[in-house]
Structure formats: structure tokens, C-alpha cells
Amino acid sequence: LLAGGSSQLPAALGAGLFLAAATVLAVRRLRERPYVLVGWAWYLGTLLPVIGLVQVGEQARADRYAYLPLVGIYVVVAWGV
């Protein structure tokens, strides 16, 4: 629970459902658009080590942890255009 008595569970469940849906969509589009799965796998694979399961340092979140993972999303966008 947070200080105000609210829970982060709904947000975590929503994020988990989004990740699962995006992964299923990327796998289904593998034959038509293989770059989608490659970009999504890059994003998840490089984000996983800094996802925050074990917090290192004082900050809980920082934009710098998204720089390298976003390359995967940029690959999907660039190849899709």
C-alpha cells in the first residue's frame, strides 16, 4: 500500500496485461512482419535488467534506463513506415 492507502495493484495488472497482449500480437505477426517481434524482443530483453525488481541507488525510476530499450521500438517504427 502507498502512503495514501491506495494500492498499485490495478496499475501493475494493467501493465502486465498490456505486455502480454503486445507479446501475443508480435508473435502472431511473425510471418508477415518479423521486425515487430525483433523490436519487441529487443525492448523487453534490454529493459528487463533495469526494470526495478531490485532497486539500485536512490531513484526508483530514471529515463536513462529507457534509452537503449527504446531502440527496439524505433526499429519497429522505422521498418513499419
mmCIF file of the N, C-alpha and C atoms, coordinates in Angstrom:
data_MODEL
# 
_entry.id   MODEL 
# 
loop_
_atom_site.group_PDB 
_atom_site.id 
_atom_site.type_symbol 
_atom_site.label_atom_id 
_atom_site.label_alt_id 
_atom_site.label_comp_id 
_atom_site.label_asym_id 
_atom_site.label_entity_id 
_atom_site.label_seq_id 
_atom_site.pdbx_PDB_ins_code 
_atom_site.Cartn_x 
_atom_site.Cartn_y 
_atom_site.Cartn_z 
_atom_site.occupancy 
_atom_site.B_iso_or_equiv 
_atom_site.pdbx_formal_charge 
_atom_site.auth_seq_id 
_atom_site.auth_comp_id 
_atom_site.auth_asym_id 
_atom_site.auth_atom_id 
_atom_site.pdbx_PDB_model_num 
ATOM 1   N N  . LEU A 1 1  ? 0.829  -1.187  0.000   1.00 0.00 ? 1  LEU A N  1 
ATOM 2   C CA . LEU A 1 1  ? 0.000  0.000   0.000   1.00 0.00 ? 1  LEU A CA 1 
ATOM 3   C C  . LEU A 1 1  ? 0.870  1.245   0.000   1.00 0.00 ? 1  LEU A C  1 
ATOM 4   N N  . LEU A 1 2  ? 0.355  2.263   -0.626  1.00 0.00 ? 2  LEU A N  1 
ATOM 5   C CA . LEU A 1 2  ? 1.056  3.536   -0.645  1.00 0.00 ? 2  LEU A CA 1 
ATOM 6   C C  . LEU A 1 2  ? 0.660  4.359   0.564   1.00 0.00 ? 2  LEU A C  1 
ATOM 7   N N  . ALA A 1 3  ? 1.298  5.499   0.726   1.00 0.00 ? 3  ALA A N  1 
ATOM 8   C CA . ALA A 1 3  ? 1.060  6.341   1.898   1.00 0.00 ? 3  ALA A CA 1 
ATOM 9   C C  . ALA A 1 3  ? -0.403 6.771   2.006   1.00 0.00 ? 3  ALA A C  1 
ATOM 10  N N  . GLY A 1 4  ? -1.054 7.012   0.899   1.00 0.00 ? 4  GLY A N  1 
ATOM 11  C CA . GLY A 1 4  ? -2.447 7.441   0.917   1.00 0.00 ? 4  GLY A CA 1 
ATOM 12  C C  . GLY A 1 4  ? -3.426 6.300   1.094   1.00 0.00 ? 4  GLY A C  1 
ATOM 13  N N  . GLY A 1 5  ? -2.947 5.088   1.239   1.00 0.00 ? 5  GLY A N  1 
ATOM 14  C CA . GLY A 1 5  ? -3.808 3.934   1.411   1.00 0.00 ? 5  GLY A CA 1 
ATOM 15  C C  . GLY A 1 5  ? -4.204 3.271   0.102   1.00 0.00 ? 5  GLY A C  1 
ATOM 16  N N  . SER A 1 6  ? -3.724 3.791   -1.031  1.00 0.00 ? 6  SER A N  1 
ATOM 17  C CA . SER A 1 6  ? -4.078 3.191   -2.314  1.00 0.00 ? 6  SER A CA 1 
ATOM 18  C C  . SER A 1 6  ? -3.065 2.113   -2.682  1.00 0.00 ? 6  SER A C  1 
ATOM 19  N N  . SER A 1 7  ? -3.479 1.257   -3.553  1.00 0.00 ? 7  SER A N  1 
ATOM 20  C CA . SER A 1 7  ? -2.642 0.142   -3.974  1.00 0.00 ? 7  SER A CA 1 
ATOM 21  C C  . SER A 1 7  ? -2.211 0.344   -5.422  1.00 0.00 ? 7  SER A C  1 
ATOM 22  N N  . GLN A 1 8  ? -1.053 -0.162  -5.761  1.00 0.00 ? 8  GLN A N  1 
ATOM 23  C CA . GLN A 1 8  ? -0.576 -0.105  -7.138  1.00 0.00 ? 8  GLN A CA 1 
ATOM 24  C C  . GLN A 1 8  ? -0.960 -1.358  -7.910  1.00 0.00 ? 8  GLN A C  1 
ATOM 25  N N  . LEU A 1 9  ? -1.718 -2.236  -7.307  1.00 0.00 ? 9  LEU A N  1 
ATOM 26  C CA . LEU A 1 9  ? -2.087 -3.493  -7.943  1.00 0.00 ? 9  LEU A CA 1 
ATOM 27  C C  . LEU A 1 9  ? -2.850 -3.301  -9.252  1.00 0.00 ? 9  LEU A C  1 
ATOM 28  N N  . PRO A 1 10 ? -3.855 -2.436  -9.337  1.00 0.00 ? 10 PRO A N  1 
ATOM 29  C CA . PRO A 1 10 ? -4.548 -2.269  -10.620 1.00 0.00 ? 10 PRO A CA 1 
ATOM 30  C C  . PRO A 1 10 ? -3.623 -1.791  -11.737 1.00 0.00 ? 10 PRO A C  1 
ATOM 31  N N  . ALA A 1 11 ? -2.731 -0.880  -11.435 1.00 0.00 ? 11 ALA A N  1 
ATOM 32  C CA . ALA A 1 11 ? -1.792 -0.395  -12.448 1.00 0.00 ? 11 ALA A CA 1 
ATOM 33  C C  . ALA A 1 11 ? -0.837 -1.501  -12.870 1.00 0.00 ? 11 ALA A C  1 
ATOM 34  N N  . ALA A 1 12 ? -0.376 -2.298  -11.929 1.00 0.00 ? 12 ALA A N  1 
ATOM 35  C CA . ALA A 1 12 ? 0.530  -3.398  -12.249 1.00 0.00 ? 12 ALA A CA 1 
ATOM 36  C C  . ALA A 1 12 ? -0.171 -4.459  -13.091 1.00 0.00 ? 12 ALA A C  1 
ATOM 37  N N  . LEU A 1 13 ? -1.408 -4.773  -12.762 1.00 0.00 ? 13 LEU A N  1 
ATOM 38  C CA . LEU A 1 13 ? -2.164 -5.749  -13.552 1.00 0.00 ? 13 LEU A CA 1 
ATOM 39  C C  . LEU A 1 13 ? -2.426 -5.237  -14.963 1.00 0.00 ? 13 LEU A C  1 
ATOM 40  N N  . GLY A 1 14 ? -2.755 -3.960  -15.079 1.00 0.00 ? 14 GLY A N  1 
ATOM 41  C CA . GLY A 1 14 ? -2.967 -3.369  -16.396 1.00 0.00 ? 14 GLY A CA 1 
ATOM 42  C C  . GLY A 1 14 ? -1.708 -3.393  -17.244 1.00 0.00 ? 14 GLY A C  1 
ATOM 43  N N  . ALA A 1 15 ? -0.581 -3.081  -16.636 1.00 0.00 ? 15 ALA A N  1 
ATOM 44  C CA . ALA A 1 15 ? 0.690  -3.117  -17.361 1.00 0.00 ? 15 ALA A CA 1 
ATOM 45  C C  . ALA A 1 15 ? 1.036  -4.539  -17.778 1.00 0.00 ? 15 ALA A C  1 
ATOM 46  N N  . GLY A 1 16 ? 0.788  -5.493  -16.897 1.00 0.00 ? 16 GLY A N  1 
ATOM 47  C CA . GLY A 1 16 ? 1.043  -6.895  -17.230 1.00 0.00 ? 16 GLY A CA 1 
ATOM 48  C C  . GLY A 1 16 ? 0.175  -7.380  -18.379 1.00 0.00 ? 16 GLY A C  1 
ATOM 49  N N  . LEU A 1 17 ? -1.091 -6.991  -18.380 1.00 0.00 ? 17 LEU A N  1 
ATOM 50  C CA . LEU A 1 17 ? -1.987 -7.360  -19.482 1.00 0.00 ? 17 LEU A CA 1 
ATOM 51  C C  . LEU A 1 17 ? -1.545 -6.721  -20.792 1.00 0.00 ? 17 LEU A C  1 
ATOM 52  N N  . PHE A 1 18 ? -1.094 -5.472  -20.733 1.00 0.00 ? 18 PHE A N  1 
ATOM 53  C CA . PHE A 1 18 ? -0.603 -4.811  -21.938 1.00 0.00 ? 18 PHE A CA 1 
ATOM 54  C C  . PHE A 1 18 ? 0.628  -5.526  -22.492 1.00 0.00 ? 18 PHE A C  1 
ATOM 55  N N  . LEU A 1 19 ? 1.569  -5.873  -21.620 1.00 0.00 ? 19 LEU A N  1 
ATOM 56  C CA . LEU A 1 19 ? 2.772  -6.584  -22.061 1.00 0.00 ? 19 LEU A CA 1 
ATOM 57  C C  . LEU A 1 19 ? 2.422  -7.927  -22.684 1.00 0.00 ? 19 LEU A C  1 
ATOM 58  N N  . ALA A 1 20 ? 1.502  -8.649  -22.060 1.00 0.00 ? 20 ALA A N  1 
ATOM 59  C CA . ALA A 1 20 ? 1.094  -9.950  -22.596 1.00 0.00 ? 20 ALA A CA 1 
ATOM 60  C C  . ALA A 1 20 ? 0.410  -9.788  -23.951 1.00 0.00 ? 20 ALA A C  1 
ATOM 61  N N  . ALA A 1 21 ? -0.470 -8.814  -24.082 1.00 0.00 ? 21 ALA A N  1 
ATOM 62  C CA . ALA A 1 21 ? -1.174 -8.593  -25.343 1.00 0.00 ? 21 ALA A CA 1 
ATOM 63  C C  . ALA A 1 21 ? -0.213 -8.167  -26.446 1.00 0.00 ? 21 ALA A C  1 
ATOM 64  N N  . ALA A 1 22 ? 0.728  -7.296  -26.139 1.00 0.00 ? 22 ALA A N  1 
ATOM 65  C CA . ALA A 1 22 ? 1.704  -6.854  -27.138 1.00 0.00 ? 22 ALA A CA 1 
ATOM 66  C C  . ALA A 1 22 ? 2.594  -8.010  -27.579 1.00 0.00 ? 22 ALA A C  1 
ATOM 67  N N  . THR A 1 23 ? 2.953  -8.877  -26.651 1.00 0.00 ? 23 THR A N  1 
ATOM 68  C CA . THR A 1 23 ? 3.780  -10.032 -26.992 1.00 0.00 ? 23 THR A CA 1 
ATOM 69  C C  . THR A 1 23 ? 3.016  -11.004 -27.879 1.00 0.00 ? 23 THR A C  1 
ATOM 70  N N  . VAL A 1 24 ? 1.766  -11.277 -27.549 1.00 0.00 ? 24 VAL A N  1 
ATOM 71  C CA . VAL A 1 24 ? 0.940  -12.173 -28.371 1.00 0.00 ? 24 VAL A CA 1 
ATOM 72  C C  . VAL A 1 24 ? 0.773  -11.592 -29.770 1.00 0.00 ? 24 VAL A C  1 
ATOM 73  N N  . LEU A 1 25 ? 0.527  -10.304 -29.866 1.00 0.00 ? 25 LEU A N  1 
ATOM 74  C CA . LEU A 1 25 ? 0.382  -9.654  -31.167 1.00 0.00 ? 25 LEU A CA 1 
ATOM 75  C C  . LEU A 1 25 ? 1.670  -9.750  -31.981 1.00 0.00 ? 25 LEU A C  1 
ATOM 76  N N  . ALA A 1 26 ? 2.810  -9.537  -31.351 1.00 0.00 ? 26 ALA A N  1 
ATOM 77  C CA . ALA A 1 26 ? 4.096  -9.616  -32.052 1.00 0.00 ? 26 ALA A CA 1 
ATOM 78  C C  . ALA A 1 26 ? 4.357  -11.029 -32.552 1.00 0.00 ? 26 ALA A C  1 
ATOM 79  N N  . VAL A 1 27 ? 4.013  -12.033 -31.766 1.00 0.00 ? 27 VAL A N  1 
ATOM 80  C CA . VAL A 1 27 ? 4.227  -13.424 -32.182 1.00 0.00 ? 27 VAL A CA 1 
ATOM 81  C C  . VAL A 1 27 ? 3.282  -13.784 -33.325 1.00 0.00 ? 27 VAL A C  1 
ATOM 82  N N  . ARG A 1 28 ? 2.055  -13.317 -33.277 1.00 0.00 ? 28 ARG A N  1 
ATOM 83  C CA . ARG A 1 28 ? 1.089  -13.616 -34.345 1.00 0.00 ? 28 ARG A CA 1 
ATOM 84  C C  . ARG A 1 28 ? 1.485  -12.973 -35.666 1.00 0.00 ? 28 ARG A C  1 
ATOM 85  N N  . ARG A 1 29 ? 2.153  -11.856 -35.617 1.00 0.00 ? 29 ARG A N  1 
ATOM 86  C CA . ARG A 1 29 ? 2.569  -11.142 -36.832 1.00 0.00 ? 29 ARG A CA 1 
ATOM 87  C C  . ARG A 1 29 ? 3.958  -11.561 -37.310 1.00 0.00 ? 29 ARG A C  1 
ATOM 88  N N  . LEU A 1 30 ? 4.506  -12.625 -36.760 1.00 0.00 ? 30 LEU A N  1 
ATOM 89  C CA . LEU A 1 30 ? 5.883  -13.016 -37.054 1.00 0.00 ? 30 LEU A CA 1 
ATOM 90  C C  . LEU A 1 30 ? 6.114  -13.264 -38.538 1.00 0.00 ? 30 LEU A C  1 
ATOM 91  N N  . ARG A 1 31 ? 5.226  -13.996 -39.186 1.00 0.00 ? 31 ARG A N  1 
ATOM 92  C CA . ARG A 1 31 ? 5.430  -14.308 -40.607 1.00 0.00 ? 31 ARG A CA 1 
ATOM 93  C C  . ARG A 1 31 ? 5.281  -13.077 -41.501 1.00 0.00 ? 31 ARG A C  1 
ATOM 94  N N  . GLU A 1 32 ? 4.320  -12.224 -41.195 1.00 0.00 ? 32 GLU A N  1 
ATOM 95  C CA . GLU A 1 32 ? 4.079  -11.042 -42.024 1.00 0.00 ? 32 GLU A CA 1 
ATOM 96  C C  . GLU A 1 32 ? 5.097  -9.938  -41.768 1.00 0.00 ? 32 GLU A C  1 
ATOM 97  N N  . ARG A 1 33 ? 5.379  -9.707  -40.485 1.00 0.00 ? 33 ARG A N  1 
ATOM 98  C CA . ARG A 1 33 ? 6.245  -8.596  -40.085 1.00 0.00 ? 33 ARG A CA 1 
ATOM 99  C C  . ARG A 1 33 ? 7.216  -9.060  -39.004 1.00 0.00 ? 33 ARG A C  1 
ATOM 100 N N  . PRO A 1 34 ? 8.286  -9.732  -39.387 1.00 0.00 ? 34 PRO A N  1 
ATOM 101 C CA . PRO A 1 34 ? 9.214  -10.259 -38.375 1.00 0.00 ? 34 PRO A CA 1 
ATOM 102 C C  . PRO A 1 34 ? 9.919  -9.167  -37.574 1.00 0.00 ? 34 PRO A C  1 
ATOM 103 N N  . TYR A 1 35 ? 10.026 -7.982  -38.133 1.00 0.00 ? 35 TYR A N  1 
ATOM 104 C CA . TYR A 1 35 ? 10.701 -6.894  -37.420 1.00 0.00 ? 35 TYR A CA 1 
ATOM 105 C C  . TYR A 1 35 ? 9.949  -6.484  -36.155 1.00 0.00 ? 35 TYR A C  1 
ATOM 106 N N  . VAL A 1 36 ? 8.648  -6.733  -36.099 1.00 0.00 ? 36 VAL A N  1 
ATOM 107 C CA . VAL A 1 36 ? 7.878  -6.383  -34.902 1.00 0.00 ? 36 VAL A CA 1 
ATOM 108 C C  . VAL A 1 36 ? 8.331  -7.237  -33.721 1.00 0.00 ? 36 VAL A C  1 
ATOM 109 N N  . LEU A 1 37 ? 8.488  -8.527  -33.941 1.00 0.00 ? 37 LEU A N  1 
ATOM 110 C CA . LEU A 1 37 ? 8.940  -9.400  -32.856 1.00 0.00 ? 37 LEU A CA 1 
ATOM 111 C C  . LEU A 1 37 ? 10.387 -9.098  -32.477 1.00 0.00 ? 37 LEU A C  1 
ATOM 112 N N  . VAL A 1 38 ? 11.222 -8.810  -33.456 1.00 0.00 ? 38 VAL A N  1 
ATOM 113 C CA . VAL A 1 38 ? 12.621 -8.475  -33.161 1.00 0.00 ? 38 VAL A CA 1 
ATOM 114 C C  . VAL A 1 38 ? 12.696 -7.201  -32.320 1.00 0.00 ? 38 VAL A C  1 
ATOM 115 N N  . GLY A 1 39 ? 11.966 -6.183  -32.719 1.00 0.00 ? 39 GLY A N  1 
ATOM 116 C CA . GLY A 1 39 ? 11.970 -4.933  -31.964 1.00 0.00 ? 39 GLY A CA 1 
ATOM 117 C C  . GLY A 1 39 ? 11.390 -5.095  -30.570 1.00 0.00 ? 39 GLY A C  1 
ATOM 118 N N  . TRP A 1 40 ? 10.311 -5.863  -30.456 1.00 0.00 ? 40 TRP A N  1 
ATOM 119 C CA . TRP A 1 40 ? 9.683  -6.077  -29.151 1.00 0.00 ? 40 TRP A CA 1 
ATOM 120 C C  . TRP A 1 40 ? 10.591 -6.902  -28.249 1.00 0.00 ? 40 TRP A C  1 
ATOM 121 N N  . ALA A 1 41 ? 11.234 -7.915  -28.808 1.00 0.00 ? 41 ALA A N  1 
ATOM 122 C CA . ALA A 1 41 ? 12.164 -8.730  -28.018 1.00 0.00 ? 41 ALA A CA 1 
ATOM 123 C C  . ALA A 1 41 ? 13.361 -7.888  -27.567 1.00 0.00 ? 41 ALA A C  1 
ATOM 124 N N  . TRP A 1 42 ? 13.846 -7.014  -28.438 1.00 0.00 ? 42 TRP A N  1 
ATOM 125 C CA . TRP A 1 42 ? 14.938 -6.107  -28.054 1.00 0.00 ? 42 TRP A CA 1 
ATOM 126 C C  . TRP A 1 42 ? 14.497 -5.230  -26.892 1.00 0.00 ? 42 TRP A C  1 
ATOM 127 N N  . TYR A 1 43 ? 13.307 -4.667  -27.004 1.00 0.00 ? 43 TYR A N  1 
ATOM 128 C CA . TYR A 1 43 ? 12.795 -3.786  -25.956 1.00 0.00 ? 43 TYR A CA 1 
ATOM 129 C C  . TYR A 1 43 ? 12.699 -4.524  -24.624 1.00 0.00 ? 43 TYR A C  1 
ATOM 130 N N  . LEU A 1 44 ? 12.051 -5.674  -24.620 1.00 0.00 ? 44 LEU A N  1 
ATOM 131 C CA . LEU A 1 44 ? 11.883 -6.423  -23.372 1.00 0.00 ? 44 LEU A CA 1 
ATOM 132 C C  . LEU A 1 44 ? 13.213 -6.951  -22.840 1.00 0.00 ? 44 LEU A C  1 
ATOM 133 N N  . GLY A 1 45 ? 14.056 -7.439  -23.736 1.00 0.00 ? 45 GLY A N  1 
ATOM 134 C CA . GLY A 1 45 ? 15.327 -8.019  -23.312 1.00 0.00 ? 45 GLY A CA 1 
ATOM 135 C C  . GLY A 1 45 ? 16.287 -7.018  -22.702 1.00 0.00 ? 45 GLY A C  1 
ATOM 136 N N  . THR A 1 46 ? 16.280 -5.808  -23.225 1.00 0.00 ? 46 THR A N  1 
ATOM 137 C CA . THR A 1 46 ? 17.187 -4.797  -22.679 1.00 0.00 ? 46 THR A CA 1 
ATOM 138 C C  . THR A 1 46 ? 16.568 -4.029  -21.517 1.00 0.00 ? 46 THR A C  1 
ATOM 139 N N  . LEU A 1 47 ? 15.253 -4.047  -21.401 1.00 0.00 ? 47 LEU A N  1 
ATOM 140 C CA . LEU A 1 47 ? 14.601 -3.375  -20.283 1.00 0.00 ? 47 LEU A CA 1 
ATOM 141 C C  . LEU A 1 47 ? 14.575 -4.249  -19.035 1.00 0.00 ? 47 LEU A C  1 
ATOM 142 N N  . LEU A 1 48 ? 14.549 -5.541  -19.214 1.00 0.00 ? 48 LEU A N  1 
ATOM 143 C CA . LEU A 1 48 ? 14.417 -6.464  -18.087 1.00 0.00 ? 48 LEU A CA 1 
ATOM 144 C C  . LEU A 1 48 ? 15.486 -6.285  -17.007 1.00 0.00 ? 48 LEU A C  1 
ATOM 145 N N  . PRO A 1 49 ? 16.764 -6.108  -17.350 1.00 0.00 ? 49 PRO A N  1 
ATOM 146 C CA . PRO A 1 49 ? 17.765 -5.956  -16.281 1.00 0.00 ? 49 PRO A CA 1 
ATOM 147 C C  . PRO A 1 49 ? 17.600 -4.695  -15.427 1.00 0.00 ? 49 PRO A C  1 
ATOM 148 N N  . VAL A 1 50 ? 16.937 -3.679  -15.959 1.00 0.00 ? 50 VAL A N  1 
ATOM 149 C CA . VAL A 1 50 ? 16.791 -2.425  -15.210 1.00 0.00 ? 50 VAL A CA 1 
ATOM 150 C C  . VAL A 1 50 ? 15.338 -2.149  -14.841 1.00 0.00 ? 50 VAL A C  1 
ATOM 151 N N  . ILE A 1 51 ? 14.509 -3.169  -14.824 1.00 0.00 ? 51 ILE A N  1 
ATOM 152 C CA . ILE A 1 51 ? 13.071 -2.996  -14.612 1.00 0.00 ? 51 ILE A CA 1 
ATOM 153 C C  . ILE A 1 51 ? 12.744 -2.538  -13.195 1.00 0.00 ? 51 ILE A C  1 
ATOM 154 N N  . GLY A 1 52 ? 13.638 -2.751  -12.261 1.00 0.00 ? 52 GLY A N  1 
ATOM 155 C CA . GLY A 1 52 ? 13.425 -2.256  -10.912 1.00 0.00 ? 52 GLY A CA 1 
ATOM 156 C C  . GLY A 1 52 ? 12.992 -3.302  -9.913  1.00 0.00 ? 52 GLY A C  1 
ATOM 157 N N  . LEU A 1 53 ? 13.135 -4.571  -10.242 1.00 0.00 ? 53 LEU A N  1 
ATOM 158 C CA . LEU A 1 53 ? 12.811 -5.603  -9.260  1.00 0.00 ? 53 LEU A CA 1 
ATOM 159 C C  . LEU A 1 53 ? 13.739 -5.495  -8.065  1.00 0.00 ? 53 LEU A C  1 
ATOM 160 N N  . VAL A 1 54 ? 14.991 -5.170  -8.350  1.00 0.00 ? 54 VAL A N  1 
ATOM 161 C CA . VAL A 1 54 ? 15.960 -4.886  -7.294  1.00 0.00 ? 54 VAL A CA 1 
ATOM 162 C C  . VAL A 1 54 ? 16.406 -3.446  -7.511  1.00 0.00 ? 54 VAL A C  1 
ATOM 163 N N  . GLN A 1 55 ? 16.070 -2.575  -6.597  1.00 0.00 ? 55 GLN A N  1 
ATOM 164 C CA . GLN A 1 55 ? 16.390 -1.163  -6.751  1.00 0.00 ? 55 GLN A CA 1 
ATOM 165 C C  . GLN A 1 55 ? 17.840 -0.910  -6.369  1.00 0.00 ? 55 GLN A C  1 
ATOM 166 N N  . VAL A 1 56 ? 18.552 -0.281  -7.284  1.00 0.00 ? 56 VAL A N  1 
ATOM 167 C CA . VAL A 1 56 ? 19.946 0.078   -7.048  1.00 0.00 ? 56 VAL A CA 1 
ATOM 168 C C  . VAL A 1 56 ? 20.032 1.596   -7.086  1.00 0.00 ? 56 VAL A C  1 
ATOM 169 N N  . GLY A 1 57 ? 20.443 2.199   -6.019  1.00 0.00 ? 57 GLY A N  1 
ATOM 170 C CA . GLY A 1 57 ? 20.535 3.652   -5.954  1.00 0.00 ? 57 GLY A CA 1 
ATOM 171 C C  . GLY A 1 57 ? 19.321 4.257   -5.282  1.00 0.00 ? 57 GLY A C  1 
ATOM 172 N N  . GLU A 1 58 ? 19.331 5.578   -5.223  1.00 0.00 ? 58 GLU A N  1 
ATOM 173 C CA . GLU A 1 58 ? 18.263 6.295   -4.529  1.00 0.00 ? 58 GLU A CA 1 
ATOM 174 C C  . GLU A 1 58 ? 17.003 6.455   -5.366  1.00 0.00 ? 58 GLU A C  1 
ATOM 175 N N  . GLN A 1 59 ? 17.149 6.544   -6.682  1.00 0.00 ? 59 GLN A N  1 
ATOM 176 C CA . GLN A 1 59 ? 15.992 6.778   -7.533  1.00 0.00 ? 59 GLN A CA 1 
ATOM 177 C C  . GLN A 1 59 ? 15.283 5.462   -7.848  1.00 0.00 ? 59 GLN A C  1 
ATOM 178 N N  . ALA A 1 60 ? 13.971 5.528   -7.880  1.00 0.00 ? 60 ALA A N  1 
ATOM 179 C CA . ALA A 1 60 ? 13.177 4.350   -8.222  1.00 0.00 ? 60 ALA A CA 1 
ATOM 180 C C  . ALA A 1 60 ? 13.034 4.222   -9.731  1.00 0.00 ? 60 ALA A C  1 
ATOM 181 N N  . ARG A 1 61 ? 12.943 5.350   -10.423 1.00 0.00 ? 61 ARG A N  1 
ATOM 182 C CA . ARG A 1 61 ? 12.806 5.350   -11.876 1.00 0.00 ? 61 ARG A CA 1 
ATOM 183 C C  . ARG A 1 61 ? 13.705 6.445   -12.446 1.00 0.00 ? 61 ARG A C  1 
ATOM 184 N N  . ALA A 1 62 ? 14.209 6.193   -13.636 1.00 0.00 ? 62 ALA A N  1 
ATOM 185 C CA . ALA A 1 62 ? 15.023 7.197   -14.318 1.00 0.00 ? 62 ALA A CA 1 
ATOM 186 C C  . ALA A 1 62 ? 14.896 6.982   -15.823 1.00 0.00 ? 62 ALA A C  1 
ATOM 187 N N  . ASP A 1 63 ? 14.823 8.072   -16.570 1.00 0.00 ? 63 ASP A N  1 
ATOM 188 C CA . ASP A 1 63 ? 14.681 7.987   -18.021 1.00 0.00 ? 63 ASP A CA 1 
ATOM 189 C C  . ASP A 1 63 ? 15.865 7.298   -18.681 1.00 0.00 ? 63 ASP A C  1 
ATOM 190 N N  . ARG A 1 64 ? 17.029 7.419   -18.093 1.00 0.00 ? 64 ARG A N  1 
ATOM 191 C CA . ARG A 1 64 ? 18.225 6.858   -18.727 1.00 0.00 ? 64 ARG A CA 1 
ATOM 192 C C  . ARG A 1 64 ? 18.135 5.347   -18.895 1.00 0.00 ? 64 ARG A C  1 
ATOM 193 N N  . TYR A 1 65 ? 17.314 4.693   -18.113 1.00 0.00 ? 65 TYR A N  1 
ATOM 194 C CA . TYR A 1 65 ? 17.159 3.246   -18.239 1.00 0.00 ? 65 TYR A CA 1 
ATOM 195 C C  . TYR A 1 65 ? 16.348 2.858   -19.474 1.00 0.00 ? 65 TYR A C  1 
ATOM 196 N N  . ALA A 1 66 ? 15.706 3.806   -20.114 1.00 0.00 ? 66 ALA A N  1 
ATOM 197 C CA . ALA A 1 66 ? 14.890 3.517   -21.296 1.00 0.00 ? 66 ALA A CA 1 
ATOM 198 C C  . ALA A 1 66 ? 15.608 3.831   -22.604 1.00 0.00 ? 66 ALA A C  1 
ATOM 199 N N  . TYR A 1 67 ? 16.769 4.455   -22.560 1.00 0.00 ? 67 TYR A N  1 
ATOM 200 C CA . TYR A 1 67 ? 17.444 4.854   -23.796 1.00 0.00 ? 67 TYR A CA 1 
ATOM 201 C C  . TYR A 1 67 ? 17.748 3.666   -24.698 1.00 0.00 ? 67 TYR A C  1 
ATOM 202 N N  . LEU A 1 68 ? 18.436 2.676   -24.216 1.00 0.00 ? 68 LEU A N  1 
ATOM 203 C CA . LEU A 1 68 ? 18.792 1.520   -25.034 1.00 0.00 ? 68 LEU A CA 1 
ATOM 204 C C  . LEU A 1 68 ? 17.577 0.660   -25.385 1.00 0.00 ? 68 LEU A C  1 
ATOM 205 N N  . PRO A 1 69 ? 16.667 0.381   -24.461 1.00 0.00 ? 69 PRO A N  1 
ATOM 206 C CA . PRO A 1 69 ? 15.491 -0.410  -24.836 1.00 0.00 ? 69 PRO A CA 1 
ATOM 207 C C  . PRO A 1 69 ? 14.631 0.235   -25.921 1.00 0.00 ? 69 PRO A C  1 
ATOM 208 N N  . LEU A 1 70 ? 14.552 1.554   -25.958 1.00 0.00 ? 70 LEU A N  1 
ATOM 209 C CA . LEU A 1 70 ? 13.710 2.213   -26.953 1.00 0.00 ? 70 LEU A CA 1 
ATOM 210 C C  . LEU A 1 70 ? 14.212 2.023   -28.377 1.00 0.00 ? 70 LEU A C  1 
ATOM 211 N N  . VAL A 1 71 ? 15.447 1.596   -28.558 1.00 0.00 ? 71 VAL A N  1 
ATOM 212 C CA . VAL A 1 71 ? 15.950 1.293   -29.896 1.00 0.00 ? 71 VAL A CA 1 
ATOM 213 C C  . VAL A 1 71 ? 15.068 0.228   -30.550 1.00 0.00 ? 71 VAL A C  1 
ATOM 214 N N  . GLY A 1 72 ? 14.615 -0.745  -29.782 1.00 0.00 ? 72 GLY A N  1 
ATOM 215 C CA . GLY A 1 72 ? 13.733 -1.781  -30.321 1.00 0.00 ? 72 GLY A CA 1 
ATOM 216 C C  . GLY A 1 72 ? 12.419 -1.217  -30.833 1.00 0.00 ? 72 GLY A C  1 
ATOM 217 N N  . ILE A 1 73 ? 11.843 -0.288  -30.106 1.00 0.00 ? 73 ILE A N  1 
ATOM 218 C CA . ILE A 1 73 ? 10.600 0.346   -30.549 1.00 0.00 ? 73 ILE A CA 1 
ATOM 219 C C  . ILE A 1 73 ? 10.859 1.187   -31.798 1.00 0.00 ? 73 ILE A C  1 
ATOM 220 N N  . TYR A 1 74 ? 12.006 1.866   -31.844 1.00 0.00 ? 74 TYR A N  1 
ATOM 221 C CA . TYR A 1 74 ? 12.353 2.657   -33.021 1.00 0.00 ? 74 TYR A CA 1 
ATOM 222 C C  . TYR A 1 74 ? 12.547 1.773   -34.248 1.00 0.00 ? 74 TYR A C  1 
ATOM 223 N N  . VAL A 1 75 ? 13.077 0.572   -34.066 1.00 0.00 ? 75 VAL A N  1 
ATOM 224 C CA . VAL A 1 75 ? 13.227 -0.379  -35.175 1.00 0.00 ? 75 VAL A CA 1 
ATOM 225 C C  . VAL A 1 75 ? 11.856 -0.731  -35.742 1.00 0.00 ? 75 VAL A C  1 
ATOM 226 N N  . VAL A 1 76 ? 10.908 -1.019  -34.865 1.00 0.00 ? 76 VAL A N  1 
ATOM 227 C CA . VAL A 1 76 ? 9.553  -1.353  -35.313 1.00 0.00 ? 76 VAL A CA 1 
ATOM 228 C C  . VAL A 1 76 ? 8.944  -0.185  -36.084 1.00 0.00 ? 76 VAL A C  1 
ATOM 229 N N  . VAL A 1 77 ? 9.093  1.014   -35.573 1.00 0.00 ? 77 VAL A N  1 
ATOM 230 C CA . VAL A 1 77 ? 8.523  2.189   -36.236 1.00 0.00 ? 77 VAL A CA 1 
ATOM 231 C C  . VAL A 1 77 ? 9.215  2.440   -37.574 1.00 0.00 ? 77 VAL A C  1 
ATOM 232 N N  . ALA A 1 78 ? 10.540 2.365   -37.606 1.00 0.00 ? 78 ALA A N  1 
ATOM 233 C CA . ALA A 1 78 ? 11.284 2.642   -38.835 1.00 0.00 ? 78 ALA A CA 1 
ATOM 234 C C  . ALA A 1 78 ? 10.972 1.626   -39.927 1.00 0.00 ? 78 ALA A C  1 
ATOM 235 N N  . TRP A 1 79 ? 10.919 0.356   -39.592 1.00 0.00 ? 79 TRP A N  1 
ATOM 236 C CA . TRP A 1 79 ? 10.626 -0.666  -40.590 1.00 0.00 ? 79 TRP A CA 1 
ATOM 237 C C  . TRP A 1 79 ? 9.156  -0.666  -40.982 1.00 0.00 ? 79 TRP A C  1 
ATOM 238 N N  . GLY A 1 80 ? 8.303  -0.185  -40.109 1.00 0.00 ? 80 GLY A N  1 
ATOM 239 C CA . GLY A 1 80 ? 6.876  -0.160  -40.408 1.00 0.00 ? 80 GLY A CA 1 
ATOM 240 C C  . GLY A 1 80 ? 6.462  0.972   -41.322 1.00 0.00 ? 80 GLY A C  1 
ATOM 241 N N  . VAL A 1 81 ? 7.303  1.980   -41.425 1.00 0.00 ? 81 VAL A N  1 
ATOM 242 C CA . VAL A 1 81 ? 6.960  3.150   -42.250 1.00 0.00 ? 81 VAL A CA 1 
ATOM 243 C C  . VAL A 1 81 ? 7.276  2.934   -43.671 1.00 0.00 ? 81 VAL A C  1 
# 
